[in-house]
Amino acid sequence: MSILPDELWRRILELGITSRCFTYKDLCCISISCRRLLRISDEDWLWSRLLFFDFPSRYERDRERKFAAHKRAVLRKESQIAEHSRKLRGLETRLAEETDNMRATISELSNLRKVREASVALKVWQPEVIRGRQKQIVEQCVVPVESRIRALEMELKLCKQQILGFEKALKDEKQRLNIAKEELLAVKYHPLRDYTSLSNGDHESNKKKKNKELKRSQ
């Protein structure tokens, strides 16, 4: 090593850098091998060459890696939004079904209560026209009134509980969806790109205004 002149060592290091065989780590390792190489590898021109040849490829790799990570983050958030939207649609469907079920239960319960009132009214004296109508209502009912009313009241209570649960789940899911959308906007936000698009938009707007003013003046 001591036989080779400094110029030859400089040429070897330069070839290693220009051929992209040396990185800054390699140059640091070489510099601690002996005092002579430490002195040579500490020269500014050598590091300038290293930055010139190594930085562009390293910058491209870093940029591609960051772009891929950004794309994965965007896709992940979009997937979360799609999942929240799917859950919302499912909850809305189940809420609509449970609401229809509650309305049907209320309607049937109302009819059975009328039957119960009519059967009670039949036990007291009434004009024949009214009595005949109430008798017809009672005869049209083919199920045990009291037991069916109790079952429907329990079903109505259960429907209301289910609806409250679905409404709470919908509210929570909408909140999660809004948070995911805000996070997606934050992930997609790019200050320089957005500023450029806004500047271009303002420039186009000002250009259109000037053209309109010129047409009016003519």
DOBAFI-684795 format. One record per residue (C-alpha): x, y, z. Coordinates in steps of 0.001 Angstrom, whole numbers, m for minus. Example, Ala and Ser with C-alpha at 12.3 -4.5 7.8 and 13.67 -1.06 7.14 Angstrom:
BEGIN
@X->12300	Y->m4500	Z->7800
@X->13670	Y->m1060	Z->7140
//
This chain:
BEGIN
@X->0	Y->0	Z->0
@X->2835	Y->2386	Z->860
@X->4530	Y->1688	Z->m2497
@X->1686	Y->3200	Z->m4535
@X->1844	Y->6988	Z->m4955
@X->m973	Y->9280	Z->m3780
@X->m2001	Y->10097	Z->m7345
@X->m2635	Y->6437	Z->m8079
@X->m4733	Y->6060	Z->m4930
@X->m6706	Y->9132	Z->m5895
@X->m7298	Y->7608	Z->m9321
@X->m8424	Y->4288	Z->m7773
@X->m10892	Y->6051	Z->m5478
@X->m12127	Y->8221	Z->m8330
@X->m12734	Y->5160	Z->m10543
@X->m14594	Y->3455	Z->m7700
@X->m16862	Y->6472	Z->m7327
@X->m17459	Y->7113	Z->m11032
@X->m18235	Y->3415	Z->m11643
@X->m20676	Y->3579	Z->m8703
@X->m18826	Y->784	Z->m6898
@X->m18067	Y->3045	Z->m3923
@X->m20623	Y->4646	Z->m1653
@X->m20046	Y->7064	Z->1187
@X->m19929	Y->4058	Z->3553
@X->m17122	Y->2473	Z->1529
@X->m15189	Y->5727	Z->1496
@X->m15523	Y->6039	Z->5267
@X->m14321	Y->2439	Z->5727
@X->m11295	Y->3088	Z->3508
@X->m10458	Y->6287	Z->5374
@X->m10016	Y->4474	Z->8700
@X->m7689	Y->1822	Z->7275
@X->m4578	Y->4030	Z->7480
@X->m3543	Y->7660	Z->7891
@X->m2553	Y->8004	Z->4274
@X->m5957	Y->6971	Z->2953
@X->m7606	Y->9087	Z->5637
@X->m5793	Y->12131	Z->4295
@X->m6636	Y->11289	Z->663
@X->m10276	Y->10390	Z->1296
@X->m10760	Y->13618	Z->3228
@X->m10153	Y->15760	Z->144
@X->m13164	Y->17862	Z->m891
@X->m13061	Y->17047	Z->m4592
@X->m13489	Y->13338	Z->m3815
@X->m16667	Y->13944	Z->m1823
@X->m17922	Y->16303	Z->m4501
@X->m17542	Y->13529	Z->m7070
@X->m19257	Y->11077	Z->m4732
@X->m22232	Y->13395	Z->m4283
@X->m22408	Y->14037	Z->m8016
@X->m22541	Y->10331	Z->m8935
@X->m24256	Y->8811	Z->m5902
@X->m26915	Y->11383	Z->m5023
@X->m29101	Y->11184	Z->m8184
@X->m29533	Y->7393	Z->m8048
@X->m30024	Y->7462	Z->m4287
@X->m32515	Y->10320	Z->m4657
@X->m34446	Y->8375	Z->m7305
@X->m34578	Y->5281	Z->m5088
@X->m35739	Y->7320	Z->m2109
@X->m38320	Y->9096	Z->m4223
@X->m39661	Y->5819	Z->m5620
@X->m39781	Y->4306	Z->m2141
@X->m41633	Y->7329	Z->m749
@X->m44006	Y->7338	Z->m3709
@X->m44771	Y->3635	Z->m3183
@X->m45314	Y->4193	Z->549
@X->m47600	Y->7153	Z->m207
@X->m49563	Y->5089	Z->m2725
@X->m49959	Y->2263	Z->m202
@X->m51189	Y->4730	Z->2429
@X->m53740	Y->6197	Z->m20
@X->m54961	Y->2735	Z->m1058
@X->m55210	Y->1694	Z->2592
@X->m57371	Y->4722	Z->3437
@X->m59512	Y->4253	Z->331
@X->m60022	Y->622	Z->1340
@X->m61076	Y->1738	Z->4831
@X->m63532	Y->4237	Z->3334
@X->m65000	Y->1546	Z->1071
@X->m65388	Y->m788	Z->4057
@X->m67057	Y->1927	Z->6173
@X->m69393	Y->2748	Z->3262
@X->m70273	Y->m935	Z->2876
@X->m71064	Y->m1222	Z->6590
@X->m73171	Y->1944	Z->6405
@X->m75243	Y->546	Z->3551
@X->m75754	Y->m2692	Z->5472
@X->m76821	Y->m839	Z->8622
@X->m79177	Y->1409	Z->6646
@X->m80782	Y->m1660	Z->5040
@X->m81232	Y->m3400	Z->8384
@X->m82602	Y->m204	Z->9949
@X->m85135	Y->155	Z->7117
@X->m86181	Y->m3495	Z->7503
@X->m86561	Y->m3145	Z->11270
@X->m88560	Y->76	Z->10831
@X->m90926	Y->m1674	Z->8397
@X->m91255	Y->m4548	Z->10850
@X->m92105	Y->m2103	Z->13647
@X->m94757	Y->m396	Z->11523
@X->m96331	Y->m3752	Z->10649
@X->m96300	Y->m4730	Z->14337
@X->m97922	Y->m1439	Z->15356
@X->m100599	Y->m1868	Z->12682
@X->m101407	Y->m5439	Z->13758
@X->m101360	Y->m4440	Z->17423
@X->m103772	Y->m1593	Z->16723
@X->m106171	Y->m3959	Z->14920
@X->m106056	Y->m6512	Z->17751
@X->m106754	Y->m3833	Z->20332
@X->m109818	Y->m2866	Z->18320
@X->m110894	Y->m6534	Z->18371
@X->m110406	Y->m6636	Z->22143
@X->m112442	Y->m3448	Z->22573
@X->m115177	Y->m4876	Z->20331
@X->m115321	Y->m8157	Z->22292
@X->m115639	Y->m6208	Z->25560
@X->m118350	Y->m3996	Z->24025
@X->m120348	Y->m7079	Z->23000
@X->m120913	Y->m7877	Z->26673
@X->m123002	Y->m4742	Z->27183
@X->m126164	Y->m3595	Z->25440
@X->m125695	Y->m1560	Z->22229
@X->m127808	Y->m727	Z->19183
@X->m128047	Y->m3649	Z->16782
@X->m126155	Y->m1851	Z->13979
@X->m123149	Y->m1148	Z->16190
@X->m123365	Y->m4584	Z->17778
@X->m123373	Y->m6293	Z->14366
@X->m120316	Y->m4346	Z->13279
@X->m118396	Y->m5218	Z->16448
@X->m119417	Y->m8865	Z->16165
@X->m118080	Y->m8924	Z->12619
@X->m114749	Y->m7498	Z->13818
@X->m114469	Y->m10174	Z->16514
@X->m115377	Y->m13016	Z->14165
@X->m112750	Y->m11958	Z->11601
@X->m109996	Y->m12491	Z->14162
@X->m108833	Y->m16127	Z->14136
@X->m106047	Y->m15891	Z->16765
@X->m106236	Y->m15669	Z->20572
@X->m106371	Y->m11908	Z->21092
@X->m104761	Y->m11486	Z->24520
@X->m101804	Y->m13805	Z->23930
@X->m101186	Y->m12290	Z->20494
@X->m101296	Y->m8744	Z->21905
@X->m98729	Y->m9670	Z->24581
@X->m96479	Y->m11227	Z->21930
@X->m96768	Y->m8158	Z->19696
@X->m96035	Y->m5798	Z->22601
@X->m92846	Y->m7751	Z->23313
@X->m91959	Y->m7705	Z->19622
@X->m92579	Y->m3951	Z->19441
@X->m90319	Y->m3392	Z->22435
@X->m87613	Y->m5495	Z->20788
@X->m87998	Y->m3575	Z->17489
@X->m87506	Y->m253	Z->19289
@X->m84366	Y->m1569	Z->20993
@X->m83034	Y->m2844	Z->17672
@X->m83739	Y->482	Z->15964
@X->m81943	Y->2400	Z->18731
@X->m78968	Y->47	Z->18362
@X->m78862	Y->472	Z->14572
@X->m79154	Y->4270	Z->14856
@X->m76226	Y->4379	Z->17305
@X->m74182	Y->2052	Z->15082
@X->m74989	Y->4251	Z->12057
@X->m73898	Y->7381	Z->13905
@X->m70613	Y->5770	Z->14990
@X->m69943	Y->4361	Z->11507
@X->m70625	Y->7747	Z->9864
@X->m68183	Y->9344	Z->12283
@X->m65538	Y->6746	Z->11427
@X->m66214	Y->7306	Z->7709
@X->m65796	Y->11085	Z->8059
@X->m62549	Y->10612	Z->10004
@X->m61238	Y->8246	Z->7306
@X->m62144	Y->10781	Z->4581
@X->m60330	Y->13559	Z->6453
@X->m57298	Y->11300	Z->6892
@X->m57375	Y->10493	Z->3163
@X->m57379	Y->14212	Z->2323
@X->m54444	Y->14700	Z->4694
@X->m52532	Y->11818	Z->3067
@X->m53234	Y->13124	Z->m447
@X->m52363	Y->16727	Z->467
@X->m49251	Y->17993	Z->m1285
@X->m48384	Y->21653	Z->m473
@X->m46326	Y->22374	Z->m3596
@X->m48690	Y->20631	Z->m6030
@X->m51796	Y->22183	Z->m4471
@X->m50160	Y->25623	Z->m4386
@X->m49198	Y->25299	Z->m8066
@X->m52727	Y->24279	Z->m9069
@X->m54192	Y->27167	Z->m7066
@X->m51713	Y->29607	Z->m8602
@X->m52548	Y->28353	Z->m12094
@X->m56246	Y->28665	Z->m11310
@X->m55810	Y->32237	Z->m10085
@X->m53739	Y->33049	Z->m13173
@X->m56435	Y->31669	Z->m15495
@X->m59133	Y->33535	Z->m13568
@X->m57234	Y->36823	Z->m13809
@X->m56621	Y->36207	Z->m17512
@X->m60356	Y->35669	Z->m18145
@X->m61215	Y->38848	Z->m16212
@X->m58732	Y->40872	Z->m18270
@X->m60150	Y->39470	Z->m21523
@X->m63690	Y->40412	Z->m20442
@X->m62552	Y->43935	Z->m19544
@X->m60842	Y->44307	Z->m22932
@X->m64005	Y->43170	Z->m24756
@X->m66115	Y->45664	Z->m22801
@X->m63720	Y->48511	Z->m23528
@X->m63855	Y->47707	Z->m27252
//
